[in-house]
Amino acid sequence: MHFHEVRFPTSLSFGSSGGPERRTDVVSLANGFEERNTPWAHSRRRYDAGMGLRSMDDIDAVLAFFEARRGRMHGFRWKDWTDFQTGRPSREVGFEDEIIAIGDEVTTVFQLVKVYRSGEQTYARPIAKPVEGTLRIGLGGDEQSEGIDFTVDYTTGLVTFVHPPSVGVEVTAGFHFDVPVRFDSDQIVASAATFAAGDVPSVPVVELRV
């Protein structure tokens, strides 16, 4: 996997458009009912960074970032301003935001997740790119200390405890996170004349499976 642990400029991703997509196969039956299936366990996000560009300096910054990633060759981090943290967007993250696992007195390594809830239905999204300095971890309602009680790999989202959590103990977490993405085109078409007239270039990016 060619991935650069560098974030696309947040001042340029702010104002971009995009979000999650799903793939669902729908078959209409002769009796009018449908059969629906999906080959994807997890959604995939797409964005257009061109919507966040406001000046020629912004275009220059995007071109430099694009060339440094060699177009679609290397992935990078992306801040989705509509979905970048656990808990409610209106408050700071807390160590009890998400239950990421239940202790079994054997397992020491856990994947960070963000859980989406609607009614009785939930979806647990694996998080591979937490933002350093924002992670908070708890065990059974007590906050733990990074470097003493646990370590975290900020390139994979794996949390490793020094001692396995006891049976039945809730492992909780709160954090900010980035989306692993790559450019979805090997070309950026930009024109100073059209940009000045309000026609911004399209700069598509797509989420990577990591």
QUIWOHU-V511779 format. One record per residue. RES is the residue in one small letter. SS is DSSP state (a for helix, b for strand, c for the rest). BURIAL is + if it has 16 or more other ideal C-beta (glycine too) atoms within 10 Angstrom, else -. D_CENTER is the distance of its C-alpha to the mean C-alpha in whole Angstrom. Layout:
RES|SS|BURIAL|D_CENTER / RES|SS|BURIAL|D_CENTER
//
This chain:
m|c|-|17 / h|c|-|17 / f|b|+|14 / h|b|-|15 / e|b|-|13 / v|b|-|14 / r|b|-|12 / f|c|+|13 / p|c|+|15 / t|a|-|14 / s|a|-|17 / l|a|+|17 / s|a|+|13 / f|c|-|15 / g|c|-|17 / s|c|+|15 / s|b|-|15 / g|b|+|13 / g|b|-|10 / p|b|-|10 / e|b|-|13 / r|c|-|15 / r|c|-|18 / t|c|-|21 / d|b|-|25 / v|b|-|27 / v|b|-|31 / s|b|-|34 / l|c|-|37 / a|c|-|40 / n|c|-|41 / g|c|-|38 / f|c|-|35 / e|b|-|32 / e|b|-|30 / r|b|-|26 / n|b|-|24 / t|c|-|21 / p|c|-|20 / w|c|-|16 / a|c|-|15 / h|c|-|12 / s|c|-|11 / r|b|-|10 / r|b|+|8 / r|b|-|11 / y|b|+|12 / d|b|+|15 / a|a|+|15 / g|a|+|19 / m|a|+|19 / g|a|+|18 / l|c|+|21 / r|c|-|24 / s|c|-|27 / m|a|-|28 / d|a|-|27 / d|a|+|23 / i|a|+|24 / d|a|-|25 / a|a|+|22 / v|a|+|20 / l|a|-|23 / a|a|-|23 / f|a|+|19 / f|a|+|20 / e|a|-|23 / a|a|-|21 / r|c|+|19 / r|c|-|22 / g|c|-|20 / r|c|+|18 / m|c|-|19 / h|c|-|16 / g|b|+|13 / f|b|+|11 / r|b|+|8 / w|b|+|7 / k|c|+|7 / d|c|+|7 / w|c|-|10 / t|c|-|11 / d|c|-|8 / f|c|+|7 / q|b|+|9 / t|c|+|11 / g|c|-|15 / r|c|-|16 / p|c|-|15 / s|c|-|19 / r|c|-|19 / e|c|-|18 / v|c|+|16 / g|c|-|18 / f|c|+|19 / e|c|+|20 / d|c|+|17 / e|b|+|15 / i|b|-|18 / i|b|+|16 / a|b|+|19 / i|b|-|23 / g|c|+|25 / d|c|-|28 / e|c|-|30 / v|c|-|29 / t|c|-|25 / t|c|-|24 / v|b|-|20 / f|b|+|17 / q|b|-|14 / l|c|+|11 / v|b|+|10 / k|b|+|10 / v|b|-|13 / y|b|-|13 / r|b|-|17 / s|b|-|20 / g|c|-|23 / e|c|-|24 / q|b|-|21 / t|b|-|17 / y|b|-|14 / a|b|-|12 / r|b|-|9 / p|b|-|9 / i|c|+|6 / a|c|+|7 / k|c|+|7 / p|b|+|8 / v|c|+|10 / e|c|-|14 / g|c|-|16 / t|c|-|14 / l|c|+|14 / r|b|+|17 / i|b|+|19 / g|b|+|22 / l|b|+|24 / g|c|-|26 / g|c|-|26 / d|b|-|26 / e|b|-|24 / q|c|+|24 / s|c|-|24 / e|b|-|22 / g|c|-|24 / i|c|-|27 / d|c|-|25 / f|b|+|22 / t|b|-|20 / v|b|+|17 / d|b|-|15 / y|c|+|12 / t|c|-|12 / t|c|+|12 / g|c|+|11 / l|b|-|14 / v|b|+|17 / t|b|-|20 / f|b|+|23 / v|c|-|27 / h|c|-|28 / p|c|-|27 / p|c|+|27 / s|c|-|30 / v|c|-|30 / g|c|-|29 / v|c|+|27 / e|b|-|23 / v|b|+|21 / t|b|+|18 / a|b|+|16 / g|b|+|14 / f|c|+|12 / h|b|+|9 / f|b|+|6 / d|c|+|4 / v|b|+|3 / p|b|+|6 / v|b|+|9 / r|b|+|12 / f|b|+|15 / d|c|+|16 / s|c|-|20 / d|c|-|22 / q|c|-|24 / i|c|+|24 / v|c|-|27 / a|c|+|27 / s|c|-|31 / a|a|-|32 / a|a|-|34 / t|a|-|32 / f|a|+|29 / a|a|-|32 / a|c|-|33 / g|c|-|30 / d|c|-|28 / v|c|+|25 / p|c|+|24 / s|c|-|21 / v|c|+|18 / p|b|+|16 / v|b|+|13 / v|b|+|11 / e|b|+|8 / l|c|+|9 / r|c|-|10 / v|c|-|11
//
